[in-house]
């Protein structure tokens, strides 16, 4: 328990009045201290608060938010004691950079014995990540606020703001290696599918509707159409979030854009039934084993949400290659999302291509800048270095340059078919 | 009556009370009434604006101006050696001033609930109940303070006529009150610390 500013102010005022009264020998002046001392006396003796029986619950909805979605926080206070609480201040700690969008995270509360009070406030997070709210602090003072006491209740609750996603439409993929389950990736094998693959002579067990009558008339024997079977494939997304200082050539938030791209691709690839894995290389290294389904999408998005840009602690050749080789069988499709700013990326991609992986590289495109001042020149030199890397990659990997101001759907349409 | 209307009436009453405080202070002054009136008018305007906006900064400015005016009136009375004759009205002004200081912390704390948060009527009603309770306690407390102080002073005068040895009764009473208040405060604090230690 400590003096509040107000308490100290009142006490100072009382002693000032006494000092002035003594100095000027105006003893009637000292009578002004009587109301102040009475206030101290009554305020302190009338107030006695014991908040141990106050139960507080917090509920966050939703626990995961996508992009700019707001989070509603419901606080419920129940007085389990046999006494009434009056004028206590309940404050739920909302750390920066979270913003209280609507409602209040701090309210004065008065609760009768057994009473319950519930209120909601809404917060928003400026960007993706893991955030915590809390603890709830209960601040109570004596009746007039001369003394203050504060207790903290409840642990923090954590919620995740996942990266924003865009709808990118169906991805037309080709793969050297496909899984056993049917999907949307042509397998170069005869089976159930929609694309024409070959003709063969008619067997007694063939369906009549599969007979190609024109070809049969030309050859003189009954022939039937055969189709290419479609299966799922394994895809690994590698997000390069290292920052070696070259990201200044971009006039947008490179990491956020790369993460949006990765999240959108993962969502679409999983929706198409593929087995998708993720490896993040940057200040935080993480990987998610390839798997199917919605749960896998959430796992991937959770990992993307905690991505931090920065200098990597291990070499990329070790950090990426070791993960790829352990996670993915040879000939699998690897989608590399990188700004391609350093030479190490080129050597890693070459090495993976040599091991038989099919590489698709998606790289954010910087805007062209003109000018001759020192800053612009440095940006142009970095852009030229990047361009040189891009030219090197074009021979070993399929390369797609994506810009943030055009929809991903438009940019990826028809470009993802690689052999 | 809806919450906004009720809040408007409440803030108007608070502002009226502040005007009454300033009037009491000006009435207790003997000279420089025009300067006092000017400062008082400014403080009343700032206070009104602060109350309706729920802005604690403006309320603090209003209180500071009022405290300056009050100090000025006290000095004026000390210089002219007429402190005793204006004592009841000055004490009333002092009590009202302290009451307004309480309002200064009460109004901004509840302002948001009544003026900005419209979706939770329940919260606004609870806040209104808290304020009602606090207001009634404050009114009783400050009226009590005024009555007790006046009684103490007149009792002091009565004791002085009987026993002239207790000439400085007022200062004596003051010191006793302050000591008692501090004693209770420190005792409370030490009890809490001891409780924490054994918990």
HADDOCK unambig.tbl for C-alpha pairs under 7 A between the chains (distance, minus, plus):
assign (segid A and resid 1 and name CA) (segid B and resid 189 and name CA) 6.49 0.50 0.50
assign (segid A and resid 27 and name CA) (segid B and resid 168 and name CA) 6.95 0.50 0.50
assign (segid A and resid 27 and name CA) (segid B and resid 170 and name CA) 6.38 0.50 0.50
assign (segid A and resid 27 and name CA) (segid B and resid 171 and name CA) 5.98 0.50 0.50
assign (segid A and resid 28 and name CA) (segid B and resid 84 and name CA) 6.82 0.50 0.50
assign (segid A and resid 28 and name CA) (segid B and resid 170 and name CA) 6.53 0.50 0.50
assign (segid A and resid 30 and name CA) (segid B and resid 170 and name CA) 6.66 0.50 0.50
assign (segid A and resid 30 and name CA) (segid B and resid 171 and name CA) 5.72 0.50 0.50
assign (segid A and resid 30 and name CA) (segid B and resid 174 and name CA) 6.52 0.50 0.50
assign (segid A and resid 31 and name CA) (segid B and resid 149 and name CA) 6.83 0.50 0.50
assign (segid A and resid 31 and name CA) (segid B and resid 170 and name CA) 6.01 0.50 0.50
assign (segid A and resid 31 and name CA) (segid B and resid 174 and name CA) 6.39 0.50 0.50
assign (segid A and resid 32 and name CA) (segid B and resid 91 and name CA) 6.92 0.50 0.50
assign (segid A and resid 33 and name CA) (segid B and resid 174 and name CA) 6.09 0.50 0.50
assign (segid A and resid 34 and name CA) (segid B and resid 149 and name CA) 6.15 0.50 0.50
assign (segid A and resid 34 and name CA) (segid B and resid 174 and name CA) 5.63 0.50 0.50
assign (segid A and resid 34 and name CA) (segid B and resid 177 and name CA) 6.54 0.50 0.50
assign (segid A and resid 35 and name CA) (segid B and resid 145 and name CA) 5.05 0.50 0.50
assign (segid A and resid 35 and name CA) (segid B and resid 146 and name CA) 6.99 0.50 0.50
assign (segid A and resid 35 and name CA) (segid B and resid 149 and name CA) 6.74 0.50 0.50
assign (segid A and resid 37 and name CA) (segid B and resid 177 and name CA) 5.68 0.50 0.50
assign (segid A and resid 37 and name CA) (segid B and resid 178 and name CA) 5.18 0.50 0.50
assign (segid A and resid 37 and name CA) (segid B and resid 181 and name CA) 5.89 0.50 0.50
assign (segid A and resid 38 and name CA) (segid B and resid 145 and name CA) 6.66 0.50 0.50
assign (segid A and resid 40 and name CA) (segid B and resid 181 and name CA) 5.74 0.50 0.50
assign (segid A and resid 41 and name CA) (segid B and resid 181 and name CA) 4.66 0.50 0.50
assign (segid A and resid 41 and name CA) (segid B and resid 184 and name CA) 6.95 0.50 0.50
assign (segid A and resid 44 and name CA) (segid B and resid 185 and name CA) 6.64 0.50 0.50
assign (segid A and resid 86 and name CA) (segid B and resid 130 and name CA) 6.96 0.50 0.50
assign (segid A and resid 87 and name CA) (segid B and resid 130 and name CA) 6.50 0.50 0.50
assign (segid A and resid 103 and name CA) (segid B and resid 117 and name CA) 6.59 0.50 0.50
assign (segid A and resid 110 and name CA) (segid B and resid 126 and name CA) 6.99 0.50 0.50
assign (segid A and resid 110 and name CA) (segid B and resid 130 and name CA) 6.52 0.50 0.50
